[in-house]
Amino acid sequence: MLCAKIVYDEDLIKNELGEKTEEEYKEKIWEEIKEINKKLPDFKHIKKIEITTEEFVKTTTHKIKRYMVK
């Protein structure tokens, strides 16, 4: 199953979409992902998303430490 963890900037998203709850942001993002999924083969479809404002843990060279992403 292909999942996406999305980190968003609170200030930027509030400017773009207005003052909303995290669930409303998730719904808006999910609508966009559905449109993208239509253009992709089935095995590449994103099935689950998780949104957060917390940055990923990164190395000193600014690469995401994937083994620490849950």
N, C-alpha and C positions, 0 to 999 in steps of 0.2 A: 504494500500500500504506500502510495506516495503522499507525504505530508509536507506542509510548508509552515515554517515558523517565521512570522513577520514581525519585525521591530519597526515601530513607527515613531515619528517625532510629534509629540502632543501639540506643540504650537503650530506646526505646519498643517496638521490634519484639521485642527480647529479653524484655521483660516480658510481651508478648502471646503470643508463640509459643515462648518458651524459647530456649535456646542451640542454634543450628543453623548450618549453613553457608549461604553466600550462594545456592548452588544450591537448597537446600531452601526458602529464603525465596522464591526465584523461582518454584518449583513451586507453592507455596501461593498466591502472587499470581496466577499463571496460571490456577489453578482458579477463582478469583473472577472473573477476566476472562472465562473461558468462560461462566460463568453470566450475566454482563452481556451478552455477545455474543448469547446466545439471544434476548434481548429487542429487539435492534437489527436493522435491515435489513442485508443482506449488505454493502453498500458502506460501512457504518459499523463493521464488525467490526475489532477490533484484531488485527493479524496477527503482530506482533512486539513484545517488550518488552525493555527494558534497565533493570536496576536498579543503583543506585549510592548511595553515601553522600555523594558530593561535591555541594555546592550548585551551582545554576546561576549563571552570571555574570549579575549584575544591574546595572541602571542606578542612578543616584542616587535615582530615584523608586521603586526596588524592583520594576521590571518586568524580566522575563527578556529577555536579549539573544538573541532567537531565531536570528539569523544566526550566533551563536557556538556553538549547540548542534549537535553532530554525532552 
